[in-house]
Amino acid sequence: MKEKGRDHYNPGPKSETPVYPRAERPEVVCFREQCAARRCDVTGRRDFRSLQRLPRTVGESRPPLRRTEMDSETQEEIPVHEEFILCGGGETQVLKCGPWTDFNDLSVDRPKLLIFIIPGNPGLSSFYVPFAKDLYCLTKKRFPVWIISHAGHVLPPKDKKIVTTSEGPNAQEIKDIYGLSGQIEHKLAFLRTHVPKEMKLVLIGHSIGCYISLQILKRAPELPVTRAFLLFPTIERMSESPNGRIATPLLCWFRYALYVISYLVFKPCPEKIKSLICKMSLQAMNVKNEFLQMNMLEPFCIANAVYLGGQEMMEVVKRDDETIKENLPKLTFYYGTTDRWCPKEYYEDIKKDFPEGDIQLCEKNIPHAFIMNFSKEMATTVAGWLREELSKF
């Protein structure tokens, strides 16, 4: 016989653990879950998607953080030291990832290897901070990761101290330091002055930074470079590439017009407006940057980036096969499938000429400007290449 308002319950065979009917189970359900359970879609079915976003019971813990949230929290804990130095007569920003800010500091054990990142153009080192942090974590925080800006591409804040060197290559002014050859000598001056001679080097070049890396190997064979990773390398026929055909007239023929426009537009612009434009631009590109000043909008920095770009179009023409052949065991080339600066045709040509070389084509559809949204993916790839090399230390 049924009780009023309740179905008859047959307990079944006896067991040690009592069996409760569903309506009598001692479960305390969250009020928010009850509200969500009552919501129905147009078909009359319950909206279980909303239930998945809520704790099932009062005592149950919240779901774990997503990977992106954990990555951002981990990155925030990584120390990055900013330093401005006068190198070859040019003000230079150096961002140092890890506890090593000075290799002469005896309070910190000196590492045996330095990972050194050379940027593309514009040479804003701050754009590479997420990539450097990810790489530092993926190499188990054993080795410092440093990023150097191009000379004249970053201006120090007015209250920032500039480190000067009274002796050595840094003290000598480099001729045409803002040009392509001057930027190469600028990187050599830094390595010879600020990195101990016995410390091993891993070079990571991006875009025109790959050309600079090859020239470092050519001009300074005495440097202890063990590996060089060339990411999306612009090392040949730049003016003939799809982007080069567009950029060459602007950078070579109309560069003075670009100088005047940038000066007239940005020179009288208040710092607050520049800061707002920079923040809005970075948000639109979904880029987080903790060190970026208003250098993107400084006429002096824009002029130097345009000047360097013009020289790239004129001078980066023929691939330096001799240097590549001499250093082939150290080199890894990484080309993109949709890269308009170094198209797939360039990959096929170098692969044909150096079949025994480590020359790879990206299968992940990572763009040339990977630092915008693909730093994690690129850092994971580079860390995989580095695993065997770092196991020696």
Disulfide bonds with the S-S distance in Angstrom:
none
